[in-house]
């Protein structure tokens, strides 16, 4: 059994159970009727963000979209597929001197799927702007592992100039300086030194976005 088709059948089942048209479901998800049709026929893969949105809209567990673990004739469930859902706080502003995950900084939560449960403390940021495109598009959700240092060529969330917003950049160490390198070549690098201090908040370990 094809997993995409199975998920599509489950989407159609829950939609019909609630008496919704494809267009009504599309409006609830903020997408198009054609996209819903493609999800239901299995011709378009439903990524993790879509599945969690569907679970919220239908008010069901995300496991409802996967074959029953207790039935050996079906495909494996979400757990058997090796995917582990992890609830992660989304951080808005980050006031200097206050803990990153202080209540006043957390604006919501996202649940992300991982093949293995990641180590360390995680937080999420919503990417704004195009300085890291195409690697990280505007509007993407970025998962960051809290850590004070990263290796060269890794992407980090960095606090710059006592700002309350984190910037996402690729890291390059040059002597006592740190260069924050954008992916988009129309932007210039940012140099961190004594005159222009900054602080690495953590390493980007995952990026998710809707196509």
Protein Blocks (a to p, Z undefined) as FASTA:
>chain_A
ZZklmmmmmmmmmmmmnopafklmmmmnopafklmmmmmnopaccdfklmmmmmmmnopa
fklmpccfklmkbccdfklnopacddddddfbdcehiafklmklpgbdcddddfbdcedj
ddddddedjklccklgghiacdddddfbdcehiacdddeehiabdcddddddehjbccdd
dfblkbccddddfklgcddfbdcfbdcddZZ
